[in-house]
Amino acid sequence: MKEVVQVGQEVTGKIVRIDPTDRKIAVSLKEYERETAPAPEPEEQPAEEEAPVSNEPKEPFTSGIDLNAVIQRKDK
């Protein structure tokens, strides 16, 4: 096993395992870096040109329901 740090050297890492029998602590520098690294920025997509918004209907709206007949039924 390769020693990455020296005795007395201060490091910041993630504790990944504690072995009380052998009195050892496993620390991962890579996992700490992976968990604390900022999320990658999403790739920017070219903006699609949006058509101007209009409040005017493109076609007349038809519901297929005779509203006059519905109103007359409720009045009776």
N, C-alpha and C positions, 0 to 999 in steps of 0.2 A: 504494500500500500504506500502510495506516494504522500509525503508530508507536504501540505500546501502552506501551512503557517508555522511560525516558530514559537517556542515557549515564551510567554510574556507578550506576544504580539496581540494587539487589540483588533478584533474583527467584528463585523456585524453579520449575522447569519440566522438561519432558521433552525431551531432544534427539531430534529426529525426522529430521534430515538434517545431514550435514557435507559441505561443498563445499571440498576442499582447494585446488582451482584458484583459486577466487575468495576463498578464505580466509573463508568464511561458515559460520555455524552456525545452523540453524533450530531454534528452541525453541518448544514448544507449552505454554502455561499451561493451556489447557482439557484437553488429554490428560493432563497431570499430575494435575489436579484429578479427572478422571474415574477414573483408575487408583488414586488414593489415597483417594477418597471411600469411606466405609463402605457396605457393601451395604445396600440398603433393607430394612427390617424386613418380613417377610411379613405380609400382612393377617391379623389374628386372626379366626378363625372361631369362632362361638359353640360352646361345648363341647356335644356331644351327650350326653344322659343315657344312661349305660350301664346295662344290666340287671345286677342282682347276679349274680355268678358262683357257680354251684353245682357241686359235684363229683358230684352225683347225676345219673345219666343220665335224659334226658327219656323215652326209650323203651328197652325191653330191647334189648340188642345181639344180633343174630343174624348169624353169618358165613356160614351156608349150608353149612358144612363139619361133618361128623359127627366131632368130635374124638375120641370114644371109638373109632371105627373106625380112625382114624389111629394112636392110641396102641397099639391091639391089633396092628396090622400091624408096628409097629416092635419090639414085644416078640417076635414070632415069628421 
